[in-house]
């Protein structure tokens, strides 16, 4: 995702607009899946009464219920798992986007180097790996992408020794004014008296284990966009209440509002015969889900650029949902009516009322008696 975003940022000269345009591009790519999923959910809400009727009719015949349910889905062209597929397909895209937003150019990239300091008696154990960092990405101010490593890598040195750390590009090129920040992880006893200057020259006077960190700067972390003061700012919890962080607080609240709007557009009018318990659950989920997810993001430290992406994505999804749902779903095919017409389900005959049965019985007896009397009269005439 980083090369695509860099190309967009190079064209519009703004990382904020690059996030917005990239979000539009992603939503456009997944639109066919979203449309299929939305239509499937639209029809499923209308089909619930019919599914309930099938379940009620074949409650004593599970095998027939399964058969009729599958026939019902097939005739109505519905895939019960259709709503899950778009989400699964979008997950790799979301992971790639979050990885892009949490590193350069929107955040600093820390490359750790472990150094083990041993006594003079163990000088034979001194070793130095060639590099460390695993080709970490770096985005230059001119939007060019490079991959960096720190040299030397993980090392074992003798107490009192020094190491000069540096950074080089294995892909692309670094600008002449590139300056990473060098620091030691921890303080006091954790660093065993070690020190490092801004040029990467480190001194290790005591034995122990020390972690040297090379901080590769994210050039867009302090870039503003609209009311957002810094696209790379990461705050959470009580820090959101500070005036300088109200932009992040507003983004989180705006995310919750747009999520609620998107879910509300997905809700269909209650179909006749729908299960009241299921309707109540759906309505409760619609109200509580945006609140729960929004509350969760109050405590998850994410850059402002991530929240900007999610808000724009929710707005686009709401527009897509409205566009799809404005057209009513096709009528539901009733497989129970087909089964009755074809004789697939035997219909029990109703018993006749007692009075009708009595009259029928009486008429039958009287008719039989009449025929016998007529026969007797004919025989007398012949005589």
C-alpha positions as CSV (number, residue, x, y, z in Angstrom):
1,X,0.0,0.0,0.0
2,X,2.9,2.4,0.7
3,X,4.0,2.7,-3.0
4,X,0.4,3.4,-4.1
5,X,0.0,6.1,-1.3
6,X,3.3,7.6,-2.2
7,X,2.3,8.0,-5.8
8,X,-1.0,9.6,-4.9
9,X,0.8,11.9,-2.4
10,X,3.3,12.9,-5.1
11,X,0.4,13.9,-7.4
12,X,-1.6,15.9,-4.9
13,X,1.2,17.1,-2.6
14,X,-0.8,16.1,0.5
15,X,-0.8,13.0,2.6
16,X,-4.2,13.9,3.9
17,X,-5.7,13.9,0.4
18,X,-3.7,10.8,-0.4
19,X,-5.5,9.0,2.5
20,X,-8.9,10.2,1.2
21,X,-8.2,9.2,-2.4
22,X,-6.7,5.8,-1.4
23,X,-9.8,5.1,0.7
24,X,-12.0,5.9,-2.3
25,X,-9.9,3.6,-4.4
26,X,-10.2,0.7,-1.9
27,X,-13.9,1.1,-1.5
28,X,-14.3,1.1,-5.3
29,X,-12.3,-2.1,-5.6
30,X,-14.5,-3.9,-3.0
31,X,-17.8,-2.4,-4.2
32,X,-18.9,-5.6,-6.2
33,X,-18.5,-7.7,-3.1
34,X,-20.1,-5.1,-0.8
35,X,-23.1,-4.8,-3.3
36,X,-23.5,-8.6,-3.3
37,X,-23.3,-8.8,0.5
38,X,-25.8,-5.9,1.0
39,X,-28.3,-7.4,-1.4
40,X,-28.0,-10.7,0.3
41,X,-28.7,-9.1,3.7
42,X,-31.6,-7.2,2.2
43,X,-33.2,-10.4,1.0
44,X,-32.4,-12.4,4.1
45,X,-34.4,-9.9,6.2
46,X,-37.4,-10.4,3.9
47,X,-37.0,-14.1,3.9
48,X,-37.1,-14.7,7.7
49,X,-40.9,-15.1,7.9
50,X,-40.8,-17.7,5.1
51,X,-37.9,-19.5,6.7
52,X,-39.8,-19.6,10.0
53,X,-42.9,-21.1,8.2
54,X,-40.7,-23.8,6.7
55,X,-39.2,-24.6,10.1
56,X,-42.7,-24.8,11.6
57,X,-44.1,-27.1,9.0
58,X,-41.2,-29.5,9.0
59,X,-40.3,-29.3,12.7
60,X,-40.8,-33.0,13.1
61,X,-38.8,-33.9,9.9
62,X,-35.3,-32.3,10.1
63,X,-34.2,-34.0,6.9
64,X,-37.1,-32.5,4.9
65,X,-36.5,-29.1,6.6
66,X,-32.9,-29.1,5.4
67,X,-34.0,-30.0,1.9
68,X,-36.6,-27.3,1.7
69,X,-34.3,-24.7,3.2
70,X,-31.7,-25.4,0.6
71,X,-34.3,-25.3,-2.1
72,X,-35.6,-22.0,-0.7
73,X,-32.1,-20.5,-0.8
74,X,-31.4,-21.8,-4.4
75,X,-34.7,-20.5,-5.8
76,X,-34.2,-17.1,-4.2
77,X,-30.5,-17.0,-5.3
78,X,-29.2,-16.5,-1.8
79,X,-25.9,-17.7,-0.3
80,X,-26.2,-17.9,3.5
81,X,-22.5,-17.2,3.8
82,X,-22.5,-14.3,1.3
83,X,-22.4,-11.7,4.0
84,X,-19.2,-13.0,5.4
85,X,-17.2,-13.3,2.2
86,X,-16.7,-9.6,1.5
87,X,-15.4,-9.1,5.1
88,X,-12.9,-11.9,4.7
89,X,-11.7,-10.6,1.4
90,X,-11.2,-7.1,2.8
91,X,-9.2,-8.2,5.9
92,X,-5.8,-8.4,4.0
93,X,-6.4,-5.0,2.6
94,X,-7.2,-3.6,6.0
95,X,-4.1,-5.2,7.5
96,X,-1.9,-3.7,4.8
97,X,-3.5,-0.2,5.3
98,X,-3.0,-0.3,9.1
99,X,0.7,-1.4,8.6
100,X,1.2,1.5,6.2
101,X,-0.4,4.0,8.6
102,X,1.5,2.9,11.7
103,X,4.9,3.2,10.0
104,X,6.7,5.6,7.7
105,X,5.7,8.1,6.5
106,X,3.0,8.5,9.2
107,X,5.0,7.2,12.2
108,X,8.6,6.6,13.3
109,X,10.2,3.3,12.6
110,X,12.3,1.9,15.4
111,X,15.1,-0.6,14.4
112,X,16.5,-2.4,17.5
113,X,20.1,-3.7,17.8
114,X,21.0,-6.0,20.7
115,X,24.5,-5.6,22.1
116,X,25.9,-8.1,24.6
117,X,28.9,-6.7,26.6
118,X,31.3,-9.4,28.0
119,X,34.4,-9.3,30.2
120,X,37.9,-9.2,28.8
121,X,38.3,-12.9,29.7
122,X,35.6,-13.7,27.1
123,X,37.0,-11.6,24.3
124,X,37.0,-14.6,22.0
125,X,33.2,-14.5,22.0
126,X,33.1,-11.0,20.4
127,X,31.1,-11.1,17.2
128,X,29.2,-8.6,15.0
129,X,26.4,-9.4,12.6
130,X,26.6,-7.5,9.3
131,X,23.2,-5.7,9.5
132,X,19.9,-5.5,11.4
133,X,16.5,-4.1,10.6
134,X,15.1,-6.4,7.9
135,X,14.9,-3.9,5.1
136,X,12.8,-1.3,7.0
137,X,10.9,1.2,4.8
138,X,11.7,4.9,4.7
139,X,9.8,7.6,2.7
140,X,11.9,10.6,1.8
141,X,10.5,14.2,1.6
142,X,10.5,13.9,-2.2
143,X,8.1,10.9,-1.8
144,X,10.8,8.4,-2.9
145,X,10.8,5.0,-1.1
146,X,13.9,3.3,0.2
147,X,14.6,0.3,2.4
148,X,17.1,0.6,5.2
149,X,19.3,-1.6,7.4
150,X,21.4,-0.7,10.4
151,X,25.1,-1.8,10.5
152,X,26.6,-3.5,12.4
153,X,23.7,-5.7,13.6
154,X,23.4,-7.6,16.8
155,X,26.9,-7.7,18.4
156,X,28.9,-9.1,21.3
157,X,31.6,-6.7,22.5
158,X,34.2,-6.5,25.2
159,X,33.6,-4.2,28.2
160,X,35.1,-0.8,27.5
161,X,34.7,-1.2,23.7
162,X,33.0,1.1,21.3
163,X,30.8,0.6,18.2
164,X,30.0,3.1,15.4
165,X,26.5,2.4,14.2
166,X,25.2,3.6,10.8
167,X,22.3,3.3,8.3
168,X,22.5,2.5,4.6
169,X,19.9,1.8,1.9
170,X,19.7,-1.6,0.4
171,X,17.0,-0.4,-2.1
172,X,16.5,3.2,-3.3
173,X,18.6,6.1,-2.1
174,X,18.8,8.2,1.0
175,X,18.8,12.0,0.9
176,X,22.0,13.7,1.8
177,X,20.4,15.3,4.9
178,X,19.0,12.0,6.3
179,X,19.6,11.9,10.0
180,X,18.2,9.1,12.2
181,X,17.9,9.4,15.9
182,X,20.0,7.1,18.1
183,X,19.1,6.1,21.6
184,X,19.4,3.4,24.2
185,X,16.4,1.5,25.4
186,X,15.8,1.9,29.1
187,X,17.7,3.9,31.7
188,X,19.9,3.6,34.8
189,X,20.9,0.0,35.5
190,X,19.2,-1.2,32.3
191,X,21.9,0.4,30.1
192,X,24.9,-0.6,32.3
193,X,26.6,2.8,31.9
194,X,26.4,2.7,28.1
195,X,26.0,5.9,26.0
196,X,25.5,6.8,22.4
197,X,25.7,10.2,20.6
198,X,23.6,11.6,17.7
199,X,26.1,10.2,15.2
200,X,25.7,6.6,16.3
201,X,29.0,6.4,18.3
202,X,28.3,4.1,21.3
203,X,30.4,3.3,24.3
204,X,29.9,0.1,26.5
205,X,31.9,0.4,29.7
206,X,30.2,-2.4,31.8
207,X,29.2,-6.0,31.1
208,X,25.5,-6.7,30.5
209,X,23.0,-6.6,27.7
210,X,22.0,-3.3,26.0
211,X,19.6,-2.5,23.2
212,X,20.5,0.3,20.8
213,X,17.6,1.8,18.9
214,X,17.7,3.6,15.6
215,X,14.6,5.7,15.1
216,X,13.8,6.3,11.4
217,X,11.6,9.5,11.2
218,X,8.2,9.5,9.6
219,X,8.1,12.6,7.5
220,X,4.3,12.9,7.4
221,X,3.6,12.3,11.1
222,X,3.4,16.1,11.8
223,X,1.6,17.0,8.6
224,X,-1.8,18.7,9.2
225,X,-5.0,18.1,7.2
226,X,-8.1,20.2,7.8
227,X,-8.8,20.3,11.6
228,X,-6.3,17.4,12.1
229,X,-3.1,18.8,13.6
230,X,-0.9,15.8,12.9
231,X,-1.7,12.8,10.8
232,X,0.8,10.6,12.7
233,X,-0.2,11.7,16.2
234,X,-1.0,8.7,18.5
235,X,-3.0,9.3,21.7
236,X,-5.4,7.3,23.8
237,X,-7.2,7.2,27.1
238,X,-7.3,10.3,29.3
239,X,-4.8,12.1,26.9
240,X,-7.7,12.5,24.5
241,X,-9.2,15.1,26.8
242,X,-6.3,17.5,26.5
243,X,-7.1,20.5,24.2
244,X,-4.2,19.7,21.9
245,X,-5.7,16.2,21.2
246,X,-9.3,17.2,20.7
247,X,-8.8,16.6,17.0
248,X,-8.3,12.9,17.6
249,X,-11.2,12.8,20.0
250,X,-13.5,14.4,17.4
251,X,-12.3,11.8,14.8
252,X,-13.2,8.9,17.2
253,X,-16.7,10.3,17.9
254,X,-17.2,11.0,14.2
255,X,-16.2,7.4,13.5
256,X,-19.0,6.2,15.9
257,X,-21.6,8.5,14.2
258,X,-20.7,7.4,10.7
259,X,-20.8,3.7,11.8
260,X,-24.2,4.2,13.3
261,X,-25.4,5.8,10.1
262,X,-24.0,3.0,8.0
263,X,-25.8,0.4,10.1
264,X,-29.0,2.3,10.2
265,X,-29.2,2.3,6.4
266,X,-28.8,-1.5,6.4
267,X,-31.9,-2.0,8.6
268,X,-35.0,-3.0,6.6
269,X,-38.6,-2.4,7.6
270,X,-40.0,-5.3,9.8
271,X,-41.5,-7.9,7.5
272,X,-45.0,-9.3,8.4
273,X,-44.6,-12.4,10.4
274,X,-41.0,-11.7,11.5
275,X,-39.8,-13.1,14.8
276,X,-40.2,-10.4,17.4
277,X,-37.3,-11.7,19.4
278,X,-35.0,-11.6,16.4
279,X,-36.1,-8.1,15.5
280,X,-35.4,-6.9,19.0
281,X,-31.9,-8.4,18.9
282,X,-31.2,-6.7,15.6
283,X,-32.4,-3.3,16.9
284,X,-30.4,-3.7,20.1
285,X,-27.2,-4.6,18.1
286,X,-27.7,-1.6,15.9
287,X,-27.7,0.7,18.9
288,X,-24.9,-0.9,21.0
289,X,-22.4,-2.0,18.3
290,X,-21.3,1.6,17.3
291,X,-21.0,2.6,21.0
292,X,-19.0,-0.5,21.9
293,X,-16.6,-0.2,19.0
294,X,-16.2,3.6,19.5
295,X,-15.5,3.1,23.2
296,X,-12.8,0.5,22.3
297,X,-11.0,3.0,20.1
298,X,-10.7,5.4,23.1
299,X,-8.1,3.0,24.5
300,X,-6.4,1.7,21.3
301,X,-3.5,3.9,20.3
302,X,-3.8,4.5,16.5
303,X,-2.5,7.4,14.4
304,X,-4.9,10.1,13.3
305,X,-4.4,9.0,9.7
306,X,-6.0,5.6,10.6
307,X,-9.1,7.3,12.0
308,X,-9.3,9.6,9.0
309,X,-9.3,6.5,6.7
310,X,-12.1,4.8,8.8
311,X,-14.3,7.9,8.9
312,X,-14.1,8.4,5.1
313,X,-14.6,4.6,4.6
314,X,-17.8,4.7,6.7
315,X,-19.1,7.7,4.8
316,X,-18.5,6.0,1.4
317,X,-20.0,2.7,2.7
318,X,-23.1,4.6,3.8
319,X,-23.5,6.2,0.3
320,X,-23.0,2.8,-1.3
321,X,-25.6,1.2,1.0
322,X,-28.1,3.9,0.3
323,X,-27.6,3.5,-3.5
324,X,-28.1,-0.3,-3.3
325,X,-31.0,-0.3,-0.8
326,X,-33.0,2.3,-2.7
327,X,-34.1,-0.5,-5.1
328,X,-36.5,-3.0,-3.4
329,X,-35.5,-6.6,-3.3
330,X,-37.2,-9.1,-5.7
331,X,-40.3,-10.9,-4.4
332,X,-39.5,-14.0,-2.3
333,X,-40.2,-17.4,-4.0
334,X,-42.6,-19.4,-1.8
335,X,-41.4,-23.1,-1.8
336,X,-44.3,-24.1,0.5
337,X,-46.8,-23.1,-2.1
338,X,-44.9,-25.0,-4.7
339,X,-44.8,-28.0,-2.4
340,X,-48.6,-27.9,-1.9
341,X,-49.3,-27.6,-5.6
342,X,-47.0,-30.5,-6.5
343,X,-48.4,-32.6,-3.7
344,X,-45.0,-32.7,-1.9
345,X,-46.6,-32.2,1.5
346,X,-49.8,-34.2,2.2
347,X,-52.6,-32.0,3.5
348,X,-54.8,-33.6,6.2
349,X,-58.6,-33.7,5.4
350,X,-60.8,-32.0,7.8
351,X,-63.5,-34.1,9.6
352,X,-67.1,-33.3,8.7
353,X,-69.3,-31.8,11.4
354,X,-71.4,-34.2,13.4
355,X,-74.7,-33.0,12.0
356,X,-73.6,-33.4,8.4
357,X,-72.3,-36.9,9.2
358,X,-75.6,-37.8,10.8
359,X,-77.7,-36.5,7.8
360,X,-75.4,-38.3,5.4
361,X,-75.8,-41.5,7.4
362,X,-79.6,-41.0,7.5
363,X,-79.8,-40.3,3.8
364,X,-77.8,-43.4,3.0
365,X,-80.1,-45.6,5.1
366,X,-83.2,-44.0,3.7
367,X,-82.1,-44.4,0.2
368,X,-81.3,-48.0,0.7
369,X,-84.8,-48.6,2.2
370,X,-86.5,-46.9,-0.6
371,X,-84.9,-49.1,-3.2
372,X,-86.0,-52.2,-1.4
373,X,-89.6,-51.0,-1.1
374,X,-89.7,-50.2,-4.8
375,X,-88.5,-53.7,-5.6
376,X,-91.3,-55.2,-3.5
377,X,-94.0,-53.3,-5.4
378,X,-92.6,-54.3,-8.7
379,X,-92.7,-57.9,-7.7
380,X,-96.4,-57.6,-6.7
381,X,-97.4,-56.2,-10.0
382,X,-95.8,-59.1,-11.8
383,X,-97.8,-61.5,-9.8
